[in-house]
Amino acid sequence: MEEFLRNIMMLVGTLGHKVFDEKRSLSSAIKKDIFYLSGARGADAIGETNPDGFLVFKGSKAAINPTKSYTNNFVKYRETLLDQDIFIIEENHLVFKDDFIFSSPSTAASIILARNANGLTEWKLKDGRTLKEYETKK
């Protein structure tokens, strides 16, 4: 049975699906710089860069009500995330139930802030440097 499960995990991974992979480990969290994002309407999130995009940590909070100018595609994406139980409604915000990888820091920022956003300037280190400044000085 164990061999069968190892084969399934290898096959799924070979096909490019990362369902059995850890999104982050304790050692990676210690080595990486952590970024913060906060905004109006209850948004308060923590995340890190990831080879697959941008990882938002479990417990991060997203604004519940989008702005009027919010892109329709993001409205639909947020609805999909709610339907998939990626985050849940708690009081006046949405809370991530688990770590979640977005395709880019801007997508993560837009979903969390419930408005159109540039993730390179919205995500910041504790010292105030933006993700863009961090990446250009790497």
N, C-alpha and C positions, 0 to 999 in steps of 0.2 A: 504494500500500500504506500509506504514512504517513497519508494522509487517512482511509482505512478504520480504522486504529488510533485516530486522534484521535476519530472518530465513535463507536467502541466505548467509549472512555474517557469521553466526554461522556455517552453513553447510560447507562452503568453508574453514573456519578456522579449523574445526574439521578434515577435510581431509588433513590438513597440508599445505595448500596454504596460503601464507601471503599477498595476493594481496591487502587486505583492511587495513593491518597494517601499521602504520607509521614506517619508517626505523629508524628514530631518532626523538627525541623531544628536545625542548630547554632545558628542565631540565636535560635530559640525557647528552647533550653536555656539560653542565656546570659541571656536576659531574665527567665525564670521562676525562681521559688523552687523548690528541690529539697527533697523530703520523704524522710525515712528511716523505716524500720520494721525493728525487730529483735525477736526473741523466742526462746523456748526451742526446742530441737530443730532448730537450724540455720537458722532464718528470719533473713534479712538482705537487705532490699530497698531500692531507691531508685525514686522516681517523682515525677510532677508532675500538677497538675490539668490537665484537657484539656476542650475544649468537648463532647467526646463521653462524658466520664466521668473516669476516673483512669488515667493511663498509667504502667505499671510498666516499668522499663528492662531491656533485655537484660542477662543475667548476674545478675539478682537471684535470690536463693535462697529457696525455700519449705520449710517443715517437711515431712518426708515422711510422718510418721504422724499422722493426725488424733486429736483427743481423743475420749473416749467420748461426750461430750455434743454432739459436732459435728452440725449439722443435716444430715439425709439428702440434701437438695437440693444442698448444697455438696459432699458426698461424690461424688454423681453428676457434678456440674459439674467437679470435679477429675479424675475419670476421663475425662470428655470431653476436657478439655485435654491429658491425657496421650495419649489416642488420636489427637488432632490434632497431636501433636508441638509443642505450645506450649511445654512444658518437658520436660526429660529428667531421668532419674534419674542422679545423680552422687554417689557415696559415700553420705552420710547425709542428703541433701536433694535437692530438685528445683531445676533451674536453668532459667530462662527463656531460650529459644534466640533470641528476638528481642523487641523492644518489644511490649507487649500492652496494649490498652485494655480496662479493665473498666468496667461500667456505673456503678459508684460506688466511692468510696474504701473503703466498708465491705465490698463484695464483694471488692475487691483484698486488703484486710487479712485477711478470713476465709480466702481461698484460700491466702495466704502463711503465715499463722500456723497453719493447719489446725485452727482452732477458731472459735467464734462471736466476732465482734469488731466494735467500732464504729470505723470508719475515721477519723471526725472526731477521735477521741482517741488513736488508735494511731499515725497518721502524724504525724511531727514534723519541724520545721526543725532545723538544726544548733544553734540557740540554745535548743532545748527547747520552743518554742511548738508547740502542737498545730495541726492543720489547722483545727479549730473556732475557736481563738483567732485564727489568721491570717485566716480569712474574716470574722470579726466586726469586725476592725480595718481591713479593706480600705476 
